[in-house]
Amino acid sequence: MICPFCKQEVDEPCRNTVEMQRRASDHIERCDKALKNLKGIVFG
């Protein structure tokens, strides 16, 4: 399973540190939410 946000990092690398930091915080939040939703489905 490939996280779509990790895939984005490979397909479209960040151009600068500001973009990287912004994207990283979004990524962590989204990944965390997705994992929680997945756990709810799998273990619910």
N, CA, C and O of each residue as an XYZ file, in Angstrom:
176
protein
N       0.846     -1.183      0.000
C       0.000      0.000      0.000
C       0.891      1.245      0.000
O       1.791      1.368      0.830
N       0.638      2.156     -0.926
C       1.436      3.384     -0.997
C       0.571      4.573     -0.602
O      -0.499      4.802     -1.166
N       1.054      5.314      0.371
C       0.370      6.533      0.783
C       0.387      7.520     -0.389
O       1.451      7.773     -0.953
N      -0.769      8.084     -0.768
C      -0.789      9.026     -1.889
C       0.066     10.262     -1.644
O       0.558     10.879     -2.589
N       0.244     10.623     -0.374
C       1.046     11.807     -0.078
C       2.540     11.490     -0.176
O       3.335     12.342     -0.575
N       2.919     10.257      0.190
C       4.317      9.840      0.005
C       4.613      9.781     -1.493
O       5.682     10.191     -1.945
N       3.656      9.267     -2.246
C       3.817      9.170     -3.699
C       4.010     10.565     -4.289
O       4.806     10.753     -5.210
N       3.274     11.541     -3.751
C       3.402     12.917     -4.232
C       4.838     13.413     -4.035
O       5.375     14.124     -4.885
N       5.453     13.037     -2.915
C       6.833     13.462     -2.645
C       7.790     12.929     -3.710
O       8.755     13.594     -4.087
N       7.507     11.729     -4.183
C       8.363     11.119     -5.204
C       8.090     11.744     -6.567
O       9.014     12.081     -7.308
N       6.794     11.894     -6.888
C       6.412     12.432     -8.194
C       6.684     13.923     -8.336
O       7.096     14.391     -9.398
N       6.449     14.672     -7.247
C       6.627     16.129     -7.288
C       7.414     16.603     -6.076
O       6.817     17.092     -5.116
N       8.734     16.473     -6.091
C       9.528     16.900     -4.933
C       9.341     18.392     -4.639
O       9.067     19.178     -5.546
N       9.486     18.769     -3.391
C       9.345     20.170     -2.983
C      10.468     21.005     -3.586
O      11.578     20.523     -3.812
N      10.149     22.267     -3.837
C      11.148     23.162     -4.429
C      11.958     23.921     -3.384
O      13.059     24.391     -3.671
N      11.411     24.045     -2.158
C      12.138     24.780     -1.122
C      11.728     24.287      0.265
O      10.798     23.492      0.396
N      12.419     24.758      1.290
C      12.159     24.278      2.652
C      10.792     24.689      3.175
O      10.161     23.937      3.917
N      10.326     25.883      2.795
C       9.021     26.347      3.273
C       7.932     25.415      2.750
O       7.051     24.996      3.500
N       7.997     25.099      1.480
C       7.030     24.188      0.874
C       7.133     22.812      1.520
O       6.118     22.164      1.778
N       8.341     22.373      1.776
C       8.569     21.060      2.379
C       7.949     21.000      3.780
O       7.291     20.017      4.122
N       8.155     22.043      4.591
C       7.609     22.061      5.952
C       6.086     22.093      5.930
O       5.434     21.399      6.711
N       5.519     22.900      5.036
C       4.064     23.003      4.932
C       3.479     21.662      4.508
O       2.501     21.189      5.087
N       4.076     21.066      3.509
C       3.592     19.796      2.996
C       3.748     18.698      4.043
O       2.877     17.839      4.184
N       4.844     18.728      4.765
C       5.088     17.699      5.785
C       4.028     17.758      6.881
O       3.540     16.714      7.315
N       3.663     18.953      7.335
C       2.658     19.044      8.400
C       1.304     18.573      7.883
O       0.574     17.900      8.610
N       0.954     18.914      6.641
C      -0.297     18.430      6.037
C      -0.269     16.915      5.924
O      -1.247     16.235      6.234
N       0.855     16.405      5.480
C       1.030     14.972      5.263
C       0.836     14.185      6.564
O       0.114     13.189      6.594
N       1.476     14.635      7.615
C       1.379     13.940      8.902
C      -0.075     13.914      9.369
O      -0.578     12.881      9.813
N      -0.738     15.052      9.265
C      -2.138     15.144      9.693
C      -3.021     14.214      8.861
O      -3.844     13.481      9.410
N      -2.851     14.244      7.556
C      -3.680     13.409      6.674
C      -3.395     11.930      6.856
O      -4.318     11.117      6.904
N      -2.123     11.578      6.959
C      -1.736     10.173      7.153
C      -2.318      9.659      8.465
O      -2.853      8.553      8.533
N      -2.206     10.472      9.491
C      -2.701     10.086     10.812
C      -4.210      9.830     10.747
O      -4.706      8.838     11.281
N      -4.927     10.737     10.086
C      -6.378     10.595      9.936
C      -6.714      9.338      9.138
O      -7.614      8.582      9.504
N      -5.989      9.125      8.056
C      -6.231      7.961      7.198
C      -5.980      6.670      7.967
O      -6.741      5.711      7.844
N      -4.912      6.647      8.761
C      -4.602      5.448      9.546
C      -5.682      5.182     10.584
O      -6.076      4.035     10.797
N      -6.155      6.230     11.224
C      -7.215      6.071     12.220
C      -8.490      5.546     11.567
O      -9.162      4.675     12.119
N      -8.823      6.080     10.384
C     -10.006      5.614      9.659
C      -9.838      4.147      9.265
O     -10.775      3.355      9.365
N      -8.648      3.803      8.823
C      -8.365      2.439      8.400
C      -8.491      1.472      9.586
O      -9.063      0.388      9.463
N      -7.950      1.886     10.722
C      -8.043      1.040     11.931
C      -9.503      0.833     12.312
O      -9.896     -0.256     12.731
N     -10.309      1.890     12.163
C     -11.731      1.792     12.466
C     -12.420      0.782     11.561
O     -13.303      0.045     12.000
N     -12.013      0.751     10.299
C     -12.613     -0.188      9.344
C     -12.126     -1.606      9.608
O     -12.916     -2.548      9.645
N     -10.824     -1.745      9.790
C     -10.230     -3.077      9.979
C     -10.575     -3.671     11.334
O     -10.939     -4.844     11.428
N     -10.462     -2.863     12.388
C     -10.658     -3.390     13.742
C     -12.008     -3.036     14.340
O     -12.349     -3.493     15.431
N     -12.803     -2.197     13.606
C     -14.063     -1.680     14.100
C     -14.993     -2.734     14.557
O     -16.100     -2.430     15.001
